[in-house]
Amino acid sequence: FLLIRHKSLPLLSDLFLDTGSTPATAAESDTVTTTAMYHVDVPTSWATLLSAPGCKPLGRHILRHPNSSLSLKSTHLPLSDIASRIHRDWTGGTTGTNKGYYITGKLDSTIYRDDCLFTGPDPDMPVRGLRKYLSAAAQLFDSKKSHADLLSIAYREDGGDGRHGTVEVTWKLGGVLMLPWHPEVLPWTGKTTYHLDEEGLIYWHEEEWDISVFRAFVCTLFPGVRGWFEKLGSWGIIV
């Protein structure tokens, strides 16, 4: 379980970096012309010596410049374009499969800073770094038995602490976790706010849930108690 959720463990995160995997190129993406690049610091990989069963390499979905360790970034895009890309990340791209990045770990990396901060109720958060977050997301859910539904999306031109704009989505998520006993997570709803910096890149990914962390944790470990929580809810008791 810790290996699957290793985004919170810096040693393991560095241990399973895959510097030998083939990075995505601009030709493989439908992103617009980039106007800036940021250096991706890739430490020496031990992946050739040690590997965890089922662990995918970090950063395999980070778009990079061909024959370079520089990651591509699309800066100063209109906020409406950024919202459209986030919408596509949630709906599974042009196929519209509802297998968005919360399930697959695949998103448009060109609109995120590489040192983006991911916060939320998840005990593993906060997480600093796009690669760490995506690696963990790709290993958490069984993509064949899970779904992520986008309920709404909106943006504010003057939103955020720096007033550089925000995009806010509400969602419904559910499915089967990649744990030995394959627990099914009953659908729950939440909200994610994407905060932009002065270059129009997402520097803060802020997640909120409509259920408590305690309830999510207990129901995952002990699926049989779900009915108990539902009965409490019917009595007006929120746990």
Secondary structure, DSSP 8 states (H G I E B T S, - for coil): -TTTTGGG-HHHHHHTB-TTS--B-GGG-------EEEE-------TTT---TT---BTTT-BB-TTSSEEEE--S--HHHHHHHHHHHHHTGGG--S--HHHH----GGGEEEEEEEESSSTT--EE-HHHHHHHHHHHB-TTS-EEEEEEEEEETT-STTSS-EEEEEEEEEEEBSSTT--EEEEEEEEEEEEE-TTS-EEEEEEEESS-HHHHHHHHH-GGGHHHHHHHHHTT---
